[in-house]
Amino acid sequence: MSTTTDRPDPSGLAADLGAVMRPAFEGAALAETGLGKYVAWLADRGQRFDSYRDLWTWSVEDLEGFWTSMWEYFDVPGSPGSCALGARTMPGANWFPTARVNYAETILGSIDDPDRVAIVGRSQARDTLELTFGELAEQVRRARAAFRALGVCKGDRVVGYLPNIPEAVIAMLATVSLGATWACCPPEFGAKSVVDRLAQLEPRLLLAVSGYSYGAKEVDRTAELQIIRDSLPTVENVVGLSYGPHEVSGAHDWTSLLEQQSTDEPLEFEPVSFDHPLWTLFSSGTTGLPKAIVHSHGGIALEHLKLHALHLDTRPGDRVMLMSTTGWTVWNCMVSALMIGASIVVTDGNPFYPDLEEPWRIAAETGVTNFGTSPGYLMACRTESMRPADSFDLSALRTLGVTGAVLPPEAYDWIYEVLPAEVYLNSMSGGTDICSNFVSGNPWVPVYRGELSAPTLGADVAAFNDEGAAIVNRVGELVVRSPMPSMPVAFWNDVGMERYLAAYFDIYPGVWRHGDWVTVSDRQSVVIQGRSDATLNRGGVRIGTAEFYNLVEALPEIQDSLVVHLEDSAGGPGELMLFVQLTEGHAMTEDTVKALKGVIRKELSPRHVPDLVAAVPAVPRTLTGKKLETPIKKILAGAPPEQVVSPGAVTRYDAIEAYRIAASV
């Protein structure tokens, strides 16, 4: 790790950041929230807290007490056993070592209202579908019986090649009810990307579609599905789902398979250990095999109950829509809203068809209370001067969740200009690694402009300097100093935990290093500057790439951007390159370059004026939306693209050559 000079962070401490956009909930309003009810429950048991910081401090100091309270407060089905934490070390924390639990049972084990809607399916390939909790339980019962008949049992792996449709939720719940492990890729993934992920698991059963609808376009994936089938030799059976005009040949038919199941076999849930594999999520996998991140039944159940009820303020009867595909951790988080007694809205196809307003339109028509989306979408709406609350009835909307990238400060201004003032903007950051958030808003703290409000309960978050000391109001590495139940059980087939240790514990022994570059303020709010492996370091001063993007992409002529710093091995300043995708109607001119450099010089520092400014056709991203900062950096340093980036794992792979050409001029 390179040596740096600690410096005050101009992004986190600037006067225009940190302004209160919405005050914290108080009094009766706080008491109505999930967090308020939990705090009152604790008070009834003699544990009183006067502020969120006091509550958070207890949650990270008394890990056993806090996580046991989660089990008791939410009345999780199954037995917590006699001990909450057998070992506090990282890695290797042994949570609830004698517990028995099943994630599916937390959703379907004790339904209070079987007639309440559980899933609303909005599709571009079929009519809108609604399933009540009773109907969902029956579908899961039948799917579970079908999977058993096909030989699936505890410890097996079931995988999907499925869009975000109700059947994906049903198949996942049926799988984990058996104690088998679930993994899924969306059909927009290329065959190689799917095989790189799913073949690692040696699955026994595959569920798939052979195509999908993307707005008005039908996308046939028959050839890709055949490659996937041929590349998964351990698969004994394939179940095909009819989806629009697309049919799967040579496979069991989903509908027929479920209809054949006897009504005599009850819905049961295999009791498994707390750390039993629940599902496997995958890293971006821009090169090589993606990390297969294994999560546990107990860890995810407790973490997602906390996340939804206490941080997202998801309430029984709410309606939750998170814009995602089945290949992103956000999908798994969305499904867990069912544990609270909320319903979920699942959407497939082109999210912006027939126009950019479609997500807001669906939210209004389905009465969404909790809407989750990306900064990119919100900034696109802002660019179009959209005013969603003027066009649609968003009176049900209570929480707007934002994750996946840094939300620029100006987006906060726009949101509170065009949405009802009572909407709670919750900007969050976490990762596939924990299938949740490290930092997030919550009703007990204000919404600060350009900042994430606070660490989540049970997440012992800090910013470390190079020496491993916690720092405040200065840029550092985001670390977690105490274990969390939803930290991965393991990486699949990771002999000796070598990849696991290298991913999180290579810098600070016994402390989780997440790889984000952050500032933690003295009031505990957080500003994320970007990934630490892509941080710009010139003359001992680090600046996160997010600072560049917030500045550059606020300019009307810039649609998207990517910045890369190639270090000088001799210790010089290196070469800083800024690539921009121009908005339609703009061209790269000397005036454009001059204006960009002038803004950067004024707002960041003279050291961070780029040596090269070049226009490119697009900014390639991973399939979960992250810019290819580090891969592009490696390519510009001389690595062959095919050794750095898998074409099927990124968008706009064809644009990469433009970066090489621009950098070589």
Solvent accessible surface area in square Angstrom, and as a share of the most:
residue,aa,sasa,rsa
1,M,109,0.49
2,S,61,0.39
3,T,114,0.66
4,T,33,0.19
5,T,90,0.52
6,D,59,0.31
7,R,36,0.13
8,P,82,0.52
9,D,0,0.00
10,P,61,0.38
11,S,21,0.14
12,G,9,0.09
13,L,87,0.43
14,A,38,0.30
15,A,108,0.83
16,D,84,0.44
17,L,19,0.09
18,G,12,0.11
19,A,50,0.38
20,V,84,0.48
21,M,48,0.22
22,R,36,0.13
23,P,90,0.56
24,A,24,0.19
25,F,26,0.11
26,E,136,0.61
27,G,58,0.56
28,A,83,0.64
29,A,52,0.41
30,L,27,0.13
31,A,55,0.43
32,E,102,0.46
33,T,0,0.00
34,G,12,0.11
35,L,0,0.00
36,G,7,0.07
37,K,106,0.45
38,Y,0,0.00
39,V,24,0.14
40,A,55,0.42
41,W,43,0.15
42,L,1,0.00
43,A,17,0.13
44,D,117,0.61
45,R,136,0.50
46,G,64,0.61
47,Q,65,0.29
48,R,184,0.67
49,F,35,0.15
50,D,131,0.68
51,S,42,0.27
52,Y,6,0.02
53,R,110,0.40
54,D,65,0.34
55,L,0,0.00
56,W,21,0.07
57,T,47,0.28
58,W,33,0.12
59,S,0,0.00
60,V,9,0.05
61,E,118,0.53
62,D,54,0.28
63,L,0,0.00
64,E,68,0.30
65,G,25,0.24
66,F,0,0.00
67,W,0,0.00
68,T,41,0.24
69,S,8,0.05
70,M,0,0.00
71,W,10,0.03
72,E,101,0.45
73,Y,54,0.20
74,F,42,0.17
75,D,116,0.60
76,V,8,0.04
77,P,34,0.22
78,G,47,0.45
79,S,59,0.38
80,P,48,0.30
81,G,33,0.32
82,S,109,0.71
83,C,52,0.31
84,A,12,0.10
85,L,14,0.07
86,G,46,0.45
87,A,39,0.30
88,R,103,0.37
89,T,86,0.50
90,M,16,0.07
91,P,40,0.25
92,G,57,0.55
93,A,28,0.21
94,N,66,0.34
95,W,18,0.06
96,F,3,0.01
97,P,51,0.32
98,T,78,0.46
99,A,0,0.00
100,R,113,0.41
101,V,3,0.02
102,N,1,0.00
103,Y,0,0.00
104,A,0,0.00
105,E,47,0.21
106,T,20,0.11
107,I,9,0.05
108,L,11,0.05
109,G,36,0.34
110,S,94,0.61
111,I,49,0.25
112,D,114,0.59
113,D,54,0.28
114,P,71,0.45
115,D,116,0.60
116,R,59,0.22
117,V,29,0.17
118,A,0,0.00
119,I,0,0.00
120,V,2,0.01
121,G,4,0.04
122,R,51,0.19
123,S,25,0.16
124,Q,54,0.24
125,A,25,0.19
126,R,71,0.26
127,D,125,0.65
128,T,77,0.45
129,L,69,0.34
130,E,91,0.41
131,L,20,0.10
132,T,30,0.17
133,F,8,0.03
134,G,25,0.24
135,E,82,0.37
136,L,0,0.00
137,A,18,0.14
138,E,62,0.28
139,Q,52,0.23
140,V,0,0.00
141,R,21,0.08
142,R,44,0.16
143,A,0,0.00
144,R,15,0.06
145,A,6,0.05
146,A,0,0.00
147,F,0,0.00
148,R,127,0.46
149,A,81,0.63
150,L,27,0.13
151,G,30,0.29
152,V,4,0.02
153,C,69,0.41
154,K,103,0.44
155,G,35,0.33
156,D,22,0.11
157,R,43,0.16
158,V,0,0.00
159,V,0,0.00
160,G,0,0.00
161,Y,0,0.00
162,L,1,0.00
163,P,9,0.06
164,N,6,0.03
165,I,2,0.01
166,P,5,0.03
167,E,24,0.11
168,A,0,0.00
169,V,0,0.00
170,I,5,0.02
171,A,0,0.00
172,M,0,0.00
173,L,0,0.00
174,A,0,0.00
175,T,0,0.00
176,V,0,0.00
177,S,0,0.00
178,L,10,0.05
179,G,0,0.00
180,A,0,0.00
181,T,3,0.02
182,W,3,0.01
183,A,1,0.01
184,C,13,0.08
185,C,1,0.00
186,P,1,0.01
187,P,0,0.00
188,E,71,0.32
189,F,9,0.04
190,G,19,0.18
191,A,13,0.10
192,K,119,0.50
193,S,1,0.01
194,V,0,0.00
195,V,29,0.17
196,D,22,0.11
197,R,11,0.04
198,L,0,0.00
199,A,38,0.30
200,Q,25,0.11
201,L,0,0.00
202,E,96,0.43
203,P,1,0.01
204,R,71,0.26
205,L,1,0.01
206,L,0,0.00
207,L,0,0.00
208,A,0,0.00
209,V,0,0.00
210,S,4,0.03
211,G,0,0.00
212,Y,24,0.09
213,S,0,0.00
214,Y,97,0.37
215,G,9,0.08
216,A,88,0.68
217,K,132,0.56
218,E,84,0.38
219,V,25,0.14
220,D,91,0.47
221,R,33,0.12
222,T,73,0.43
223,A,68,0.53
224,E,42,0.19
225,L,6,0.03
226,Q,90,0.40
227,I,91,0.46
228,I,0,0.00
229,R,59,0.22
230,D,101,0.53
231,S,38,0.25
232,L,4,0.02
233,P,120,0.76
234,T,55,0.32
235,V,28,0.16
236,E,105,0.47
237,N,35,0.18
238,V,17,0.10
239,V,0,0.00
240,G,4,0.04
241,L,3,0.02
242,S,52,0.33
243,Y,1,0.00
244,G,38,0.36
245,P,93,0.58
246,H,17,0.07
247,E,112,0.50
248,V,23,0.13
249,S,91,0.59
250,G,72,0.69
251,A,34,0.26
252,H,69,0.31
253,D,57,0.29
254,W,16,0.06
255,T,77,0.45
256,S,46,0.30
257,L,16,0.08
258,L,8,0.04
259,E,125,0.56
260,Q,131,0.58
261,Q,27,0.12
262,S,60,0.39
263,T,101,0.59
264,D,124,0.64
265,E,56,0.25
266,P,76,0.48
267,L,40,0.20
268,E,95,0.43
269,F,35,0.14
270,E,58,0.26
271,P,81,0.51
272,V,1,0.00
273,S,35,0.23
274,F,5,0.02
275,D,73,0.38
276,H,26,0.12
277,P,38,0.24
278,L,0,0.00
279,W,1,0.00
280,T,1,0.01
281,L,18,0.09
282,F,27,0.11
283,S,23,0.15
284,S,34,0.22
285,G,11,0.10
286,T,22,0.13
287,T,60,0.35
288,G,55,0.53
289,L,99,0.49
290,P,2,0.01
291,K,48,0.21
292,A,1,0.01
293,I,2,0.01
294,V,6,0.04
295,H,0,0.00
296,S,4,0.02
297,H,0,0.00
298,G,1,0.01
299,G,0,0.00
300,I,0,0.00
301,A,1,0.01
302,L,1,0.01
303,E,0,0.00
304,H,0,0.00
305,L,9,0.05
306,K,0,0.00
307,L,4,0.02
308,H,0,0.00
309,A,7,0.06
310,L,0,0.00
311,H,2,0.01
312,L,17,0.08
313,D,8,0.04
314,T,3,0.02
315,R,57,0.21
316,P,91,0.57
317,G,51,0.49
318,D,9,0.05
319,R,49,0.18
320,V,1,0.01
321,M,3,0.01
322,L,20,0.10
323,M,31,0.14
324,S,17,0.11
325,T,52,0.30
326,T,6,0.03
327,G,25,0.24
328,W,44,0.15
329,T,14,0.08
330,V,16,0.09
331,W,1,0.00
332,N,3,0.02
333,C,13,0.08
334,M,0,0.00
335,V,0,0.00
336,S,0,0.00
337,A,0,0.00
338,L,3,0.01
339,M,22,0.10
340,I,23,0.12
341,G,12,0.12
342,A,0,0.00
343,S,4,0.03
344,I,0,0.00
345,V,1,0.00
346,V,1,0.01
347,T,27,0.16
348,D,14,0.07
349,G,24,0.23
350,N,30,0.15
351,P,54,0.34
352,F,78,0.33
353,Y,87,0.33
354,P,90,0.56
355,D,57,0.30
356,L,43,0.22
357,E,47,0.21
358,E,22,0.10
359,P,4,0.03
360,W,0,0.00
361,R,54,0.20
362,I,15,0.08
363,A,3,0.02
364,A,25,0.19
365,E,106,0.48
366,T,15,0.08
367,G,30,0.29
368,V,2,0.01
369,T,19,0.11
370,N,7,0.04
371,F,1,0.00
372,G,7,0.07
373,T,7,0.04
374,S,39,0.25
375,P,5,0.03
376,G,51,0.49
377,Y,8,0.03
378,L,0,0.00
379,M,28,0.12
380,A,37,0.28
381,C,0,0.00
382,R,78,0.28
383,T,96,0.56
384,E,116,0.52
385,S,89,0.58
386,M,16,0.07
387,R,102,0.37
388,P,0,0.00
389,A,35,0.27
390,D,105,0.54
391,S,66,0.42
392,F,38,0.16
393,D,102,0.53
394,L,10,0.05
395,S,96,0.62
396,A,43,0.33
397,L,7,0.04
398,R,53,0.19
399,T,5,0.03
400,L,0,0.00
401,G,6,0.05
402,V,1,0.01
403,T,28,0.16
404,G,32,0.31
405,A,63,0.49
406,V,41,0.24
407,L,6,0.03
408,P,13,0.08
409,P,20,0.12
410,E,26,0.12
411,A,0,0.00
412,Y,2,0.01
413,D,57,0.29
414,W,16,0.06
415,I,0,0.00
416,Y,40,0.15
417,E,107,0.48
418,V,8,0.05
419,L,9,0.05
420,P,36,0.23
421,A,77,0.60
422,E,110,0.49
423,V,1,0.00
424,Y,9,0.03
425,L,3,0.01
426,N,1,0.00
427,S,9,0.06
428,M,18,0.08
429,S,19,0.13
430,G,16,0.15
431,G,19,0.19
432,T,29,0.17
433,D,23,0.12
434,I,0,0.00
435,C,0,0.00
436,S,5,0.03
437,N,12,0.06
438,F,1,0.01
439,V,0,0.00
440,S,0,0.00
441,G,2,0.02
442,N,0,0.00
443,P,3,0.02
444,W,44,0.15
445,V,21,0.12
446,P,28,0.18
447,V,3,0.02
448,Y,23,0.09
449,R,34,0.12
450,G,10,0.10
451,E,7,0.03
452,L,12,0.06
453,S,7,0.05
454,A,2,0.02
455,P,2,0.02
456,T,0,0.00
457,L,0,0.00
458,G,0,0.00
459,A,0,0.00
460,D,15,0.08
461,V,6,0.04
462,A,8,0.06
463,A,1,0.01
464,F,16,0.07
465,N,23,0.12
466,D,34,0.18
467,E,142,0.63
468,G,27,0.26
469,A,49,0.38
470,A,58,0.45
471,I,22,0.11
472,V,79,0.46
473,N,39,0.20
474,R,81,0.30
475,V,14,0.08
476,G,0,0.00
477,E,7,0.03
478,L,1,0.01
479,V,0,0.00
480,V,0,0.00
481,R,91,0.33
482,S,7,0.05
483,P,3,0.02
484,M,2,0.01
485,P,6,0.04
486,S,1,0.00
487,M,20,0.09
488,P,8,0.05
489,V,56,0.32
490,A,32,0.25
491,F,5,0.02
492,W,50,0.18
493,N,110,0.56
494,D,21,0.11
495,V,130,0.75
496,G,62,0.59
497,M,67,0.30
498,E,125,0.56
499,R,98,0.36
500,Y,7,0.03
501,L,73,0.36
502,A,62,0.48
503,A,31,0.24
504,Y,6,0.02
505,F,18,0.08
506,D,75,0.39
507,I,55,0.28
508,Y,14,0.05
509,P,120,0.75
510,G,37,0.36
511,V,24,0.14
512,W,0,0.00
513,R,42,0.15
514,H,15,0.07
515,G,6,0.06
516,D,12,0.06
517,W,7,0.02
518,V,0,0.00
519,T,3,0.01
520,V,15,0.09
521,S,16,0.10
522,D,97,0.50
523,R,102,0.37
524,Q,19,0.08
525,S,1,0.01
526,V,0,0.00
527,V,13,0.08
528,I,16,0.08
529,Q,1,0.00
530,G,12,0.12
531,R,90,0.33
532,S,20,0.13
533,D,87,0.45
534,A,8,0.06
535,T,14,0.08
536,L,1,0.01
537,N,34,0.17
538,R,19,0.07
539,G,60,0.57
540,G,23,0.22
541,V,32,0.19
542,R,21,0.08
543,I,3,0.02
544,G,1,0.01
545,T,2,0.01
546,A,7,0.05
547,E,11,0.05
548,F,0,0.00
549,Y,23,0.09
550,N,31,0.16
551,L,36,0.18
552,V,1,0.00
553,E,48,0.21
554,A,45,0.35
555,L,37,0.19
556,P,106,0.67
557,E,33,0.15
558,I,7,0.03
559,Q,106,0.47
560,D,16,0.08
561,S,0,0.00
562,L,0,0.00
563,V,2,0.01
564,V,4,0.02
565,H,6,0.03
566,L,31,0.15
567,E,103,0.46
568,D,60,0.31
569,S,125,0.81
570,A,95,0.74
571,G,69,0.67
572,G,34,0.33
573,P,90,0.56
574,G,22,0.21
575,E,70,0.32
576,L,0,0.00
577,M,5,0.02
578,L,0,0.00
579,F,0,0.00
580,V,0,0.00
581,Q,34,0.15
582,L,30,0.15
583,T,26,0.15
584,E,173,0.78
585,G,81,0.78
586,H,92,0.41
587,A,69,0.54
588,M,56,0.25
589,T,70,0.40
590,E,154,0.69
591,D,110,0.57
592,T,18,0.10
593,V,38,0.22
594,K,155,0.66
595,A,50,0.39
596,L,1,0.00
597,K,62,0.26
598,G,37,0.35
599,V,43,0.25
600,I,0,0.00
601,R,129,0.47
602,K,165,0.70
603,E,89,0.40
604,L,30,0.15
605,S,24,0.16
606,P,87,0.55
607,R,125,0.46
608,H,0,0.00
609,V,19,0.11
610,P,2,0.01
611,D,78,0.41
612,L,41,0.21
613,V,17,0.10
614,A,11,0.09
615,A,48,0.37
616,V,9,0.05
617,P,70,0.44
618,A,6,0.05
619,V,8,0.05
620,P,0,0.00
621,R,66,0.24
622,T,7,0.04
623,L,54,0.27
624,T,39,0.23
625,G,31,0.30
626,K,103,0.43
627,K,37,0.15
628,L,1,0.01
629,E,19,0.08
630,T,33,0.19
631,P,16,0.10
632,I,0,0.00
633,K,39,0.17
634,K,101,0.43
635,I,4,0.02
636,L,26,0.13
637,A,77,0.60
638,G,62,0.60
639,A,31,0.24
640,P,49,0.31
641,P,16,0.10
642,E,123,0.55
643,Q,127,0.56
644,V,9,0.05
645,V,2,0.01
646,S,12,0.08
647,P,71,0.45
648,G,24,0.23
649,A,1,0.01
650,V,11,0.06
651,T,59,0.34
652,R,108,0.39
653,Y,65,0.25
654,D,101,0.52
655,A,1,0.01
656,I,4,0.02
657,E,83,0.37
658,A,26,0.20
659,Y,1,0.00
660,R,93,0.34
661,I,99,0.50
662,A,16,0.13
663,A,29,0.23
664,S,90,0.58
665,V,154,0.89
